[in-house]
Amino acid sequence: MMAEALPLTEAMEDYLEAIYHLRDEQEETRVKDISERLGVTMPSVSSALNGLKERGLISHKKYGAVRLTDEGLKLAVYVDRRHQALTCFLRDILQLDEETADAEACRLEHAVSAETLRRLLALIEFVRRCPRGGEQWLKHLAGRWGDAPCDHDCSECIAAIDVPEGNPFAPRDAGEGALTLRDLAPGDRGRVLKLSGNTNIRRRIMDMGVIPGSEIEVERLAPLGDPIEVKVRDYHLSLRKEEAAQIAVERI
């Protein structure tokens, strides 16, 4: 019977995660290693391995090494990174201590759906990269747990959230080769897709009204191509080449 036909219990996910980590630490993983790692008896490990083997997630012969199948490795990576994402959120965003964050992540990870996890990863990325906050925002947050919520209008920042599509753990396109404002010629028009660059550059660009979704037109280039004169929302702006290169656009 295939893995997808039989659901995994929370304990089985923990076993997969343990096997995944052990395979990176030593050449072979055996029942005794898993038993010591999880603090359970060897008969309990053997029983769990039978369930994982039945689902096609591991290969294991009596007294032999335990190995993840291709499907088992794929699932183990997902389970491990789900745990890491929750730990990251609890430690870096909610600012719990490392030990508490890890323990809480262990309890939460089995109840989080793929869609919730996808959005959580988007939130983590947003908080870290928000051009109006970043690391300073997190430092400010540390003193606000018992205070009134922030009254800042974050609508522009929210519009810039990059929500991962599909499998959040699949390799993502880094954007290499994407069209940027710097690639447009005078008279070309585009729609802003995303802002990149460091916090200061993104803040400056957004403060000028250049946000995802806005339409932008290249009016002219200086003789050496710097600066670039553009029009956004009936405003005429000058952008340096390095700033224009941080604005991903689609031609319209």
Secondary structure as the mmCIF struct_conf table of DSSP 4:
data_model
#
loop_
_struct_conf.conf_type_id
_struct_conf.id
_struct_conf.beg_label_comp_id
_struct_conf.beg_label_asym_id
_struct_conf.beg_label_seq_id
_struct_conf.end_label_comp_id
_struct_conf.end_label_asym_id
_struct_conf.end_label_seq_id
HELX_RH_3T_P HELX_RH_3T_P1 ALA A 3 ALA A 5
BEND BEND1 LEU A 6 LEU A 6
HELX_LH_PP_P HELX_LH_PP_P1 PRO A 7 THR A 9
HELX_RH_AL_P HELX_RH_AL_P1 GLU A 10 GLU A 25
BEND BEND2 GLN A 26 GLU A 27
HELX_RH_AL_P HELX_RH_AL_P2 VAL A 31 LEU A 38
TURN_TY1_P TURN_TY1_P1 GLY A 39 GLY A 39
HELX_RH_AL_P HELX_RH_AL_P3 MET A 42 GLU A 54
TURN_TY1_P TURN_TY1_P2 ARG A 55 GLY A 56
BEND BEND3 LEU A 57 LEU A 57
STRN STRN1 ILE A 58 HIS A 60
TURN_TY1_P TURN_TY1_P3 LYS A 62 TYR A 63
BEND BEND4 GLY A 64 GLY A 64
STRN STRN2 VAL A 66 LEU A 68
HELX_RH_AL_P HELX_RH_AL_P4 ASP A 70 CYS A 88
HELX_RH_PI_P HELX_RH_PI_P1 PHE A 89 ILE A 93
BEND BEND5 LEU A 94 LEU A 94
HELX_RH_AL_P HELX_RH_AL_P5 GLU A 98 LEU A 108
HELX_RH_3T_P HELX_RH_3T_P2 GLU A 109 ALA A 111
HELX_RH_AL_P HELX_RH_AL_P6 ALA A 114 ARG A 129
TURN_TY1_P TURN_TY1_P4 PRO A 131 ARG A 132
HELX_RH_AL_P HELX_RH_AL_P7 GLY A 134 LEU A 141
TURN_TY1_P TURN_TY1_P5 ALA A 142 GLY A 143
TURN_TY1_P TURN_TY1_P6 TRP A 145 GLY A 146
BEND BEND6 ASP A 147 ASP A 147
HELX_LH_PP_P HELX_LH_PP_P2 ALA A 148 CYS A 150
HELX_RH_AL_P HELX_RH_AL_P8 SER A 155 ALA A 159
TURN_TY1_P TURN_TY1_P7 ALA A 160 ALA A 160
HELX_LH_PP_P HELX_LH_PP_P3 VAL A 163 GLU A 165
BEND BEND7 GLY A 166 GLY A 166
TURN_TY1_P TURN_TY1_P8 PRO A 168 PHE A 169
BEND BEND8 ALA A 170 ALA A 170
TURN_TY1_P TURN_TY1_P9 GLU A 176 GLY A 177
STRN STRN3 THR A 180 THR A 180
HELX_RH_3T_P HELX_RH_3T_P3 LEU A 181 ASP A 183
HELX_LH_PP_P HELX_LH_PP_P4 LEU A 184 ALA A 185
TURN_TY1_P TURN_TY1_P10 PRO A 186 GLY A 187
STRN STRN4 ARG A 189 LEU A 195
BEND BEND9 GLY A 197 GLY A 197
HELX_RH_AL_P HELX_RH_AL_P9 THR A 199 ASP A 207
TURN_TY1_P TURN_TY1_P11 MET A 208 GLY A 209
TURN_TY1_P TURN_TY1_P12 PRO A 212 GLY A 213
STRN STRN5 GLU A 215 LEU A 221
TURN_TY1_P TURN_TY1_P13 PRO A 223 LEU A 224
BEND BEND10 GLY A 225 GLY A 225
BEND BEND11 PRO A 227 PRO A 227
STRN STRN6 ILE A 228 VAL A 232
TURN_TY1_P TURN_TY1_P14 ARG A 233 ASP A 234
STRN STRN7 TYR A 235 LEU A 239
HELX_RH_AL_P HELX_RH_AL_P10 LYS A 241 ALA A 244
TURN_TY1_P TURN_TY1_P15 ALA A 245 GLN A 246
STRN STRN8 ILE A 247 ARG A 251
#
